[in-house]
């Protein structure tokens, strides 16, 4: 399944603000466990509000690391 290429931000409505970012890091704090840093993620994020979406590959990585 192909991923949607966002152009306008669906969260804030800003036009042409979505950018594909690679090599992102994210810290997760699962309840009852020590913090977990996941590196090498990619996705599309708004330059204005910062909201965004991880790619399907990154979503699978996150799910696998948190399982």
Secondary structure as UniProt FT lines:
FT   TURN            10..12
FT   TURN            15..16
FT   STRAND          18..28
FT   TURN            31..32
FT   STRAND          36..46
FT   TURN            47..49
FT   STRAND          52..54
FT   HELIX           56..66
//
